[in-house]
Amino acid sequence: MADLSSQAFPVNTPKFWGNEKELVAKCIETGWISSEGPAVKDFEGKLAARCQRRHGIACANGTAALDIAVQALGLGQGDEVILPTFCIISCINQIVRGGSTPVLIDSDDTFNMDVSQIAAKLTPKTKAILCVHTYHFPVDMAPVMALAKERGLKVIEDAAEMIGQTCAGKPCGSFGDISTMSFYPNKHITTGEGGMVLCDDPELAERCRKLRNLCFDPKKRRFVHEELGWNYRMTNLQAALGLGQLEFLDAAVLRKREIGQLYSNLLKGCPGLVLPPDLNKNEKNIYWVYGVELQPSVPADAEEVMRRLADAKVGTRPFFWPMHEQPVFLQMGLFKGLSFPVAERIARKGFYIPSGLALTNEEVTEVARRVRAVMEGLSG
């Protein structure tokens, strides 16, 4: 066994399973490196099929996918969109930029949006609900879908952190009018940067494709535009990498769960830490990251614990910072005076430890040993 006592552990190291290099090399050999290459459509079709969707629209990153989704659904001035306060800022960017009003929901104990609070926030101006699966478990989609059907609302599903996860037996990425994914290096499938929009409606899919490609209209003269879009295309190189990763998605999910369960066994009884559960309402934790929360008795916040772990050469990331506390939105006059206690608590008390697919069991064991040492030091 290697001596890991002096090794530093980054918060994420991606895993390449075997044939990614060959697929990317083929792009270079054939000259197909731009978004025009054949791997893009192949990747779109195969991931859409995996998610039980009819259409996939590959794009530059997960933020681009969300921008396209919001714009494609026609959300704009005067519309209200329900979403969690506890999420990455990408989720809210185009809602605000497009003139819609974001209406925020607090978290539940899974770190997801508390869906029981949605109905009370609906008004005649509500047009859509954005569900964001977070860290460990999917959002409870059944009541969301029922409410959306009853009220005639659009549903956007951000499945970036749940690639390969299921909800009530259906794949994440299959819910609502439109779904989005990210292929950043810490995701279960990575293309370096990259994202995808998934939907079933052919007209909506074509709308997404136009928005992704500067709103070029194939029926009109090239470089003549009647509306604005983005250059949000994915390259053939990225798609080739994604195809190689997609072949091993089941193995990636299995390995994430092995890492999570090993951490839970090693950190059981660790003073001051609330560990993530393995099950929630019969859904298995996918352990996209291994997120922990400090118990109220710990005489420090997450930032202090993370500093101590950095001294021990253990990489960490804080949890998301709530949207209602973001300075940029407060400066715009949004969310003043609002409080969401669960999101505020977990933002201050939560963080995650090294969770990348490339971690070995020996490395997980060493990280857990250092985490336990830091927490025992805090508890005296």
Secondary structure as GFF3:
##gff-version 3
##sequence-region A 1 380
A	DSSP	alpha_helix	20	30	.	.	.	ID=ss1
A	DSSP	alpha_helix	38	50	.	.	.	ID=ss2
A	DSSP	beta_strand	55	59	.	.	.	ID=ss3
A	DSSP	alpha_helix	62	72	.	.	.	ID=ss4
A	DSSP	beta_strand	80	84	.	.	.	ID=ss5
A	DSSP	alpha_helix	90	97	.	.	.	ID=ss6
A	DSSP	beta_strand	101	105	.	.	.	ID=ss7
A	DSSP	three_ten_helix	115	117	.	.	.	ID=ss8
A	DSSP	three_ten_helix	119	121	.	.	.	ID=ss9
A	DSSP	beta_strand	126	132	.	.	.	ID=ss10
A	DSSP	alpha_helix	141	151	.	.	.	ID=ss11
A	DSSP	beta_strand	154	158	.	.	.	ID=ss12
A	DSSP	beta_strand	166	167	.	.	.	ID=ss13
A	DSSP	beta_strand	170	171	.	.	.	ID=ss14
A	DSSP	beta_strand	178	182	.	.	.	ID=ss15
A	DSSP	beta_strand	195	199	.	.	.	ID=ss16
A	DSSP	alpha_helix	202	212	.	.	.	ID=ss17
A	DSSP	alpha_helix	236	246	.	.	.	ID=ss18
A	DSSP	alpha_helix	249	267	.	.	.	ID=ss19
A	DSSP	beta_strand	273	274	.	.	.	ID=ss20
A	DSSP	beta_strand	279	280	.	.	.	ID=ss21
A	DSSP	beta_strand	283	284	.	.	.	ID=ss22
A	DSSP	beta_strand	290	294	.	.	.	ID=ss23
A	DSSP	alpha_helix	302	311	.	.	.	ID=ss24
A	DSSP	beta_strand	317	318	.	.	.	ID=ss25
A	DSSP	three_ten_helix	323	325	.	.	.	ID=ss26
A	DSSP	alpha_helix	327	331	.	.	.	ID=ss27
A	DSSP	alpha_helix	341	349	.	.	.	ID=ss28
A	DSSP	beta_strand	350	353	.	.	.	ID=ss29
A	DSSP	alpha_helix	361	379	.	.	.	ID=ss30
###
